[in-house]
Amino acid sequence: MTSQPDAVANTISGLKVLVLEDQSFQRNLLVGVLHHLGITAVESAGDGSAALDALKRTQGEFDVAICDLRMEGMDGIEFIRRAANYSVKSFIVTSAIDTGLLASAEAVLRSYNTRLLGVLPKPVNIDCLKGMLADCKKAKVQEMAAPASAVKVVHTTSEIREGLANNQFIPYFQPKFCLETGMPSGVEMLARWAHPGFGILSPAAFVPAMEEAGLIDALSDSLFSHALTCAREWSQIGCDIGMAINLSPLTLQNTDMPNQIGSLVRRYGIAPGRITIEVTETAVSQNVSGLMESLTRLRMQGFAISVDDFGTGYSSLLQLSEMPFTEIKIDRNFVSGATENRKTTLIAESIVDLAKKLDLHTVAEGVETRAELDFIRKLGCETGQGYFLAKPMNQMDLMKFLASARRPG
């Protein structure tokens, strides 16, 4: 341990760290490295029970816990689950298990609403540890600096009704790109609330409340009309690109909806083939009968039908073959994880291969890096979507974007 203290070490010196390691040599080595980095508030334990006792005694006042996964008695996963109850949210894992099992462990830890800062190799790599602790410090600073407006606000039904009446719910659009030409091939419409007090809000802030209040159909009608107006404006500049629209499962359960959508599209003079109706795979597995009728009737009118977030739900292959899908949208978890996880890569390859054999169009969502773009191209996906290619934007910005579209790379 010959490295000198630096700016990063100075920023992490105030962290409180709990070390759980059943091998005394590794435990003492890790504690020594932490002291070398200027972290003096360090407590160590040789087993899970002792570590939990430390959390009880200190009321969970640790910024991060560093623990092994494979230990006798209480293993690391059980410890993290129980430690999360003491408000410890950041963890660093030290373990020499294979990558496939490690990926499963990471998925379990995420389900506990914990922040996994990374996997620390053995023997301890000081620079690697320092980087993870710096991430922990950064997250802590951001949480402390979060303004009061960042606290989740529950919007009342009357407030939502007022927003609908005043046309505060507007469409945003995220471009999708043909991976063969690199040019925009369509957009996905995303609901936003232009709230007078809180600014632009995402669907998570209002869709659940709307579904509970029975207002989701009113939102769909409003956004659909607005989006079709936008599509007509695109045509006027010679850009007849397609548009994907997410519809709530509750909306699609309404058997009058296919006729309403068909009439609306004809009124605006938009060809049904330009519109893709997206429905999540989870909705497919939970609402088969009513959903089947609505999607089939929409497909009969010429609309394209996409199964969104494919690979995250539990729909059967039989349902996939029976539903009138024209497109599979690969969930972002298979895009972001594929470059580092062989199993995820194989699953993504299988999804694309299955789609091709079923003559379904493929869209990869959540493309956020050059490596992910290169991966989905190599995979044979036809369309890509994500922040690396283009962010969601309002109609005015989209018109400018389409007028000066360039290849994303």
Buried (B, 14 or more C-beta within 10 A) or exposed (E): EEEEEEEBBEBBBEBBBBBBBBEEEBBEBBBEBBEBBBBEBBBBBBBBEBBBEBBEEBEBBBBBBBBBBEBEEBBBBBBBBBBBEBEBBBBBBBBEBEEEEBBEBBEEBEEBEBBBBBBBEBEBEBEBBBBBBBBBBEBBEEEEEEEEEEEEEEBEEEBBBEBBEEEBBBBBBBBBBBBEEBBBBBBBBBBBBBBEEEEEBEBEBBBEBBBEBEBBBBBBBBBBEBBBEBBEBBBEEEBEBBBBBBBBBBBBBBEEBBEBBBEBBEEBEBBBEBBBBBBBBBBBBEBBEBBBBBBBBBBEBEBBBBBBBBBBBEBEEEBBEEBBBBBBBBBBBBBBBBEEBEEBBEBBBEBBEBBBEEEBBBBBBBBBBEEBBEBBBEBEBBBBBBEBBBEBBBBEBBBEBBEEBEEBE
